[in-house]
Amino acid sequence: MASSLGKIFVVTSYGESHGKCIGVVIDGCPAGLEVNETDVQYEINRRKPAAEAGATARKEEDKIEILSGLFNGITTGAPISMLVRNKDVKSVEYEKTRFVPRPGHADYTSFIKYRGFNDYRGGGRFSGRITVGFVMAGAVAKLLLKKAGMEILTHTVQIGNIKSKNTSINKIRKNAEGNLVRCADIETSHKMAKAIQTAKEEGDSLGGIIEALALNVPVGLGEPVFDTLEGEIAKAIFAIPAVKGIEFGTGFKSVEKKGSENNDPFDIEDNRIITTSNNAGGILGGISNGMPIVVRVAIKPTPSISKTQKSIEMQRLTKANLSIKGRHDACIVPRAVPVVESMVAIVLADFALRAGIFTGVIK
């Protein structure tokens, strides 16, 4: 398995859904960065389920333990190791259906690839549970980016076929964290929450779209041709279970425009070069151009549903029906918001370190 991301700010993920813990090791974080444990715990808490939003009934304390890399609350330059313990683990349903792969999950592919030695409980390494480690690393990355004046805002823009209206940065800051679905459009957020609840009652699930905006990103981040900024962000985002698509700026809608409509004209504002539109989503040629980086991520409907689905019994090669029991989210989109935010932060922190952005910034 490949469990590390980054070249300088290197994040290594470990742990399984029903194992002893979920953790992360960060190597390459500069010495001298103040890391308050409560800041990291806040980000982890953002990822916790809210029953009112159709989330899983699994209730983990997710209390962070920082094992190394900090002394008196300041990074030492040594690897930072953090973890949370898995305590609310119930594996009995997974034992019953070990050889009946759940449609939409990685049960079949991981069984074949790892010759049946994979941890199948709760999906093991393929569970959304591993994203706790991503969020821990993202919390440190965000503290690092803040030193250079960068900020990442993330919100839900679609659940099922319900779309939020255009919102401003101020509305995202003000409203996104104040409702169960993390949508900056308050009126639409109520419709989204209702749709999730209806899907849950029907034994079904919903997906959606998350948008992340990275603000005050300097010009020049990205290493073409193979380590482009959008390429590395996409790689990190696709490590999140359930992600099925990503676009930057106008994305797929750009094919409906003419070049004269899709190009972003250059201008000067306050003695700096800007573009008067941002169809490129803040990236040109794989390099940040100084405009907000705009990323939208498609999250598929949660594959674990209680409706009866067709499957097979892998050992006997016979057909089987499967009705998934256990504790699952009817929609993981609201909980994935801080995860998407974390992955964007991790990649930006790595590229910023490659570019020497933090030289003289952290004292």
C-alpha positions as CSV (number, residue, x, y, z in Angstrom):
1,M,0.0,0.0,0.0
2,A,1.1,3.6,-0.6
3,S,0.2,5.5,2.5
4,S,2.3,8.7,2.2
5,L,1.6,12.0,0.5
6,G,3.9,15.0,-0.2
7,K,7.5,15.7,-0.9
8,I,8.6,18.0,2.0
9,F,5.4,18.2,4.1
10,V,5.0,14.4,4.1
11,V,1.9,12.9,5.6
12,T,1.7,9.2,6.3
13,S,-1.6,7.7,7.2
14,Y,-2.1,4.5,9.3
15,G,-4.8,2.5,11.1
16,E,-8.0,0.7,10.1
17,S,-11.7,1.3,10.7
18,H,-12.0,-1.4,13.4
19,G,-8.3,-1.6,14.4
20,K,-6.9,-0.1,17.6
21,C,-6.5,3.4,16.3
22,I,-6.4,5.8,13.4
23,G,-3.3,7.9,13.2
24,V,-1.0,10.1,11.1
25,V,2.7,11.0,11.0
26,I,3.8,14.4,9.6
27,D,7.4,14.7,8.6
28,G,8.9,18.0,7.4
29,C,6.9,20.4,9.4
30,P,9.2,23.3,10.2
31,A,10.3,23.9,13.8
32,G,8.9,26.8,15.7
33,L,5.2,26.5,14.7
34,E,2.8,26.8,17.6
35,V,0.3,23.9,17.5
36,N,-2.4,24.1,20.1
37,E,-4.0,20.7,20.8
38,T,-7.4,22.3,21.0
39,D,-7.0,23.6,17.5
40,V,-6.5,20.1,16.2
41,Q,-9.3,18.7,18.3
42,Y,-11.6,21.4,16.9
43,E,-11.0,20.2,13.4
44,I,-11.5,16.5,14.4
45,N,-14.8,17.5,16.1
46,R,-16.0,19.1,12.8
47,R,-15.7,15.7,11.2
48,K,-17.9,13.9,13.8
49,P,-21.4,12.8,12.8
50,A,-24.6,14.7,13.6
51,A,-27.5,12.3,14.0
52,E,-29.9,15.0,12.7
53,A,-28.1,15.0,9.4
54,G,-28.6,11.2,8.8
55,A,-25.1,10.3,9.9
56,T,-23.8,7.1,11.4
57,A,-24.8,6.0,14.8
58,R,-21.2,5.0,15.6
59,K,-20.0,7.4,18.3
60,E,-16.3,7.7,18.7
61,E,-14.8,10.0,21.3
62,D,-12.0,10.8,18.8
63,K,-9.8,12.4,21.5
64,I,-6.5,13.4,20.0
65,E,-3.2,12.1,21.4
66,I,-0.1,13.9,20.2
67,L,2.8,11.4,20.7
68,S,5.8,13.3,19.3
69,G,7.1,16.3,17.5
70,L,6.0,19.0,19.9
71,F,7.7,20.4,23.0
72,N,5.9,23.0,25.1
73,G,3.3,23.3,22.3
74,I,5.9,24.2,19.6
75,T,7.0,22.0,16.7
76,T,10.6,20.8,17.1
77,G,11.2,19.8,13.5
78,A,10.9,16.1,14.4
79,P,8.1,13.9,13.0
80,I,4.7,14.7,14.5
81,S,2.8,11.6,15.4
82,M,-0.9,11.9,16.3
83,L,-3.7,9.4,16.8
84,V,-7.2,8.8,18.1
85,R,-8.4,5.5,19.6
86,N,-11.2,3.3,18.1
87,K,-13.5,2.5,21.0
88,D,-17.0,2.1,19.6
89,V,-16.2,-0.9,17.4
90,K,-18.8,-3.5,16.5
91,S,-17.6,-6.0,13.9
92,V,-20.1,-8.8,14.1
93,E,-22.1,-7.8,11.0
94,Y,-18.9,-7.7,8.9
95,E,-18.0,-11.2,10.1
96,K,-21.3,-12.5,8.9
97,T,-20.9,-11.1,5.4
98,R,-17.1,-11.4,5.0
99,F,-17.3,-13.1,1.6
100,V,-20.3,-11.2,0.2
101,P,-18.9,-7.9,-1.2
102,R,-21.0,-4.8,-0.6
103,P,-21.9,-3.1,-3.9
104,G,-20.1,0.2,-4.2
105,H,-17.4,-0.7,-1.7
106,A,-13.8,-1.9,-2.2
107,D,-14.6,-5.3,-0.6
108,Y,-14.2,-7.2,-3.8
109,T,-11.2,-5.4,-5.2
110,S,-9.2,-5.4,-1.9
111,F,-10.0,-9.1,-1.3
112,I,-8.5,-10.0,-4.7
113,K,-5.6,-7.6,-4.6
114,Y,-4.5,-8.6,-1.1
115,R,-5.4,-12.3,-1.5
116,G,-8.0,-12.3,1.3
117,F,-5.6,-11.0,3.9
118,N,-7.2,-7.5,3.9
119,D,-8.9,-6.2,7.1
120,Y,-12.6,-6.4,6.0
121,R,-14.1,-5.1,9.2
122,G,-15.8,-1.8,8.5
123,G,-13.9,-1.6,5.2
124,G,-10.5,-1.6,7.0
125,R,-8.1,0.8,5.2
126,F,-10.8,1.7,2.7
127,S,-13.2,3.1,5.3
128,G,-14.0,6.8,5.6
129,R,-12.8,6.4,9.2
130,I,-9.2,6.8,8.0
131,T,-9.9,10.4,7.1
132,V,-9.6,11.3,10.8
133,G,-5.9,11.2,10.2
134,F,-6.2,13.4,7.1
135,V,-8.0,16.0,9.3
136,M,-5.3,15.9,12.0
137,A,-2.6,16.5,9.4
138,G,-4.8,19.2,7.8
139,A,-5.1,21.0,11.1
140,V,-1.4,21.4,11.3
141,A,-1.2,22.4,7.6
142,K,-3.8,25.1,8.1
143,L,-1.9,26.5,11.1
144,L,1.2,26.6,8.8
145,L,-0.7,28.3,5.9
146,K,-2.2,30.9,8.3
147,K,1.4,32.1,9.0
148,A,1.6,33.1,5.4
149,G,-1.8,34.6,5.3
150,M,-3.5,31.8,3.4
151,E,-7.1,30.7,4.2
152,I,-9.3,27.8,3.0
153,L,-13.1,28.0,3.0
154,T,-15.1,24.9,2.3
155,H,-18.9,24.4,2.0
156,T,-21.6,22.1,0.6
157,V,-23.0,23.3,-2.7
158,Q,-25.2,20.4,-3.6
159,I,-26.9,17.4,-2.0
160,G,-28.7,15.0,-4.4
161,N,-30.4,17.3,-6.9
162,I,-30.7,20.2,-4.5
163,K,-28.3,23.0,-5.3
164,S,-27.4,26.1,-3.3
165,K,-27.6,29.5,-4.8
166,N,-24.5,31.5,-5.5
167,T,-23.0,32.7,-2.2
168,S,-20.3,35.2,-1.2
169,I,-17.1,34.5,0.7
170,N,-18.7,36.4,3.6
171,K,-21.7,34.1,3.6
172,I,-19.5,31.0,3.5
173,R,-17.6,32.3,6.6
174,K,-20.8,33.3,8.4
175,N,-23.2,30.4,7.6
176,A,-21.4,27.2,6.5
177,E,-20.5,26.0,9.9
178,G,-23.8,27.0,11.4
179,N,-26.0,24.3,10.0
180,L,-26.0,20.5,9.8
181,V,-25.2,20.2,6.1
182,R,-22.6,23.0,6.0
183,C,-24.3,24.9,3.3
184,A,-23.8,28.7,3.2
185,D,-27.3,29.1,1.7
186,I,-29.5,28.8,4.8
187,E,-32.8,28.4,3.0
188,T,-31.3,25.6,0.8
189,S,-29.6,23.9,3.8
190,H,-33.1,23.1,5.3
191,K,-34.1,21.4,2.0
192,M,-30.9,19.4,1.9
193,A,-31.3,18.2,5.5
194,K,-34.8,17.1,4.8
195,A,-33.7,15.2,1.6
196,I,-31.1,13.4,3.6
197,Q,-33.6,12.4,6.3
198,T,-36.0,11.1,3.7
199,A,-33.3,9.0,2.1
200,K,-32.4,7.5,5.4
201,E,-36.1,6.6,6.1
202,E,-36.2,4.9,2.8
203,G,-33.1,2.9,3.6
204,D,-31.2,4.8,0.9
205,S,-28.5,7.4,0.6
206,L,-27.5,10.6,-1.2
207,G,-24.3,12.2,-2.5
208,G,-23.3,15.8,-3.3
209,I,-20.7,18.4,-4.2
210,I,-18.3,20.2,-1.9
211,E,-16.6,23.4,-2.9
212,A,-13.2,24.6,-1.5
213,L,-11.8,28.0,-2.0
214,A,-8.1,28.8,-1.1
215,L,-7.6,32.5,-0.6
216,N,-4.4,34.6,-0.7
217,V,-2.4,31.8,-2.3
218,P,0.8,33.4,-3.8
219,V,1.7,33.2,-7.4
220,G,4.1,30.4,-8.3
221,L,3.0,27.2,-6.4
222,G,3.2,24.1,-8.4
223,E,5.9,22.0,-10.1
224,P,5.1,21.2,-13.8
225,V,4.9,19.0,-15.6
226,F,4.1,16.1,-13.4
227,D,3.7,17.8,-10.0
228,T,1.2,20.4,-11.1
229,L,-0.8,22.1,-8.4
230,E,-4.2,20.8,-9.6
231,G,-2.7,17.4,-10.2
232,E,-1.4,17.0,-6.7
233,I,-4.6,18.4,-5.2
234,A,-6.6,15.9,-7.3
235,K,-4.4,13.1,-6.1
236,A,-5.0,14.0,-2.5
237,I,-8.7,14.5,-2.9
238,F,-9.1,11.1,-4.6
239,A,-7.6,9.5,-1.5
240,I,-10.9,10.4,0.3
241,P,-13.2,7.4,0.0
242,A,-16.4,8.1,-2.0
243,V,-14.8,10.9,-4.2
244,K,-15.7,10.3,-7.8
245,G,-15.0,13.6,-9.5
246,I,-13.1,16.9,-9.2
247,E,-13.0,20.2,-11.2
248,F,-11.2,23.5,-11.0
249,G,-12.8,26.8,-11.7
250,T,-15.4,26.6,-14.5
251,G,-14.4,22.9,-14.9
252,F,-16.6,20.9,-17.2
253,K,-18.8,23.8,-18.0
254,S,-15.8,25.4,-19.8
255,V,-16.6,23.2,-22.8
256,E,-19.8,25.2,-23.3
257,K,-17.9,28.5,-23.6
258,K,-15.9,30.0,-26.4
259,G,-12.3,30.9,-25.8
260,S,-13.2,34.6,-25.6
261,E,-15.6,33.8,-22.8
262,N,-13.5,31.3,-20.9
263,N,-10.2,33.2,-20.9
264,D,-9.5,35.4,-17.8
265,P,-8.4,38.9,-18.9
266,F,-5.4,40.4,-16.9
267,D,-5.7,43.7,-15.1
268,I,-3.9,45.7,-12.4
269,E,-5.5,46.4,-9.0
270,D,-3.7,48.0,-6.1
271,N,-0.4,47.6,-7.9
272,R,-0.7,43.9,-8.4
273,I,-1.6,41.7,-11.4
274,I,-5.1,40.1,-11.2
275,T,-7.5,38.5,-13.6
276,T,-11.0,40.1,-14.0
277,S,-12.6,36.6,-13.9
278,N,-11.5,33.3,-12.5
279,N,-12.6,30.6,-14.9
280,A,-9.2,29.0,-14.4
281,G,-9.9,28.5,-10.7
282,G,-6.6,30.1,-9.7
283,I,-4.3,27.8,-11.6
284,L,-2.6,28.3,-15.0
285,G,-0.2,25.8,-16.4
286,G,-0.3,23.8,-13.2
287,I,0.9,26.9,-11.2
288,S,-1.1,29.2,-8.9
289,N,-1.8,32.6,-10.5
290,G,-2.6,34.5,-7.3
291,M,-6.4,34.3,-7.7
292,P,-8.6,32.2,-5.4
293,I,-8.1,28.5,-6.0
294,V,-11.6,27.0,-6.6
295,V,-12.1,23.3,-6.3
296,R,-15.3,21.3,-6.5
297,V,-15.5,17.7,-5.4
298,A,-18.2,15.1,-6.3
299,I,-19.1,12.7,-3.5
300,K,-21.0,9.6,-4.4
301,P,-24.0,8.4,-2.4
302,T,-23.0,6.3,0.6
303,P,-22.9,2.7,-0.8
304,S,-23.9,1.1,2.6
305,I,-27.7,1.1,2.4
306,S,-30.3,-1.2,4.1
307,K,-32.2,-1.8,0.8
308,T,-31.7,-5.3,-0.6
309,Q,-28.9,-5.4,-3.2
310,K,-27.6,-8.1,-5.5
311,S,-24.2,-9.5,-4.8
312,I,-22.3,-12.8,-4.9
313,E,-20.6,-15.2,-2.4
314,M,-17.0,-15.1,-3.4
315,Q,-15.9,-18.5,-2.1
316,R,-18.7,-20.5,-3.6
317,L,-19.2,-18.3,-6.6
318,T,-22.9,-18.2,-6.1
319,K,-25.4,-15.3,-6.3
320,A,-26.5,-13.6,-3.1
321,N,-28.7,-10.9,-1.8
322,L,-27.4,-8.4,0.7
323,S,-29.1,-6.0,3.0
324,I,-26.5,-4.1,4.9
325,K,-26.9,-3.9,8.6
326,G,-24.7,-1.8,10.9
327,R,-24.2,2.0,11.4
328,H,-23.8,4.1,8.3
329,D,-24.3,7.6,7.1
330,A,-27.2,8.4,4.8
331,C,-25.0,11.2,3.4
332,I,-21.4,11.7,4.1
333,V,-21.1,15.1,2.4
334,P,-21.4,17.3,5.5
335,R,-18.7,15.2,7.3
336,A,-16.5,15.3,4.2
337,V,-16.3,19.1,4.1
338,P,-13.5,19.3,6.7
339,V,-11.7,16.4,5.0
340,V,-11.7,18.1,1.6
341,E,-10.5,21.3,3.3
342,S,-7.7,19.3,5.0
343,M,-6.4,17.7,1.9
344,V,-6.2,21.0,0.0
345,A,-4.4,22.5,3.0
346,I,-1.9,19.6,3.1
347,V,-1.0,20.0,-0.6
348,L,-0.7,23.8,-0.4
349,A,1.5,23.5,2.7
350,D,3.8,21.0,0.8
351,F,4.1,23.3,-2.2
352,A,4.6,26.4,-0.1
353,L,7.5,24.7,1.6
354,R,9.0,23.6,-1.7
355,A,8.8,27.3,-2.8
356,G,10.4,28.6,0.4
357,I,7.4,30.6,1.4
358,F,7.9,30.1,5.1
359,T,11.5,31.2,5.2
360,G,11.6,33.9,7.9
361,V,7.9,33.5,8.5
362,I,8.2,31.0,11.3
363,K,10.6,32.3,14.0
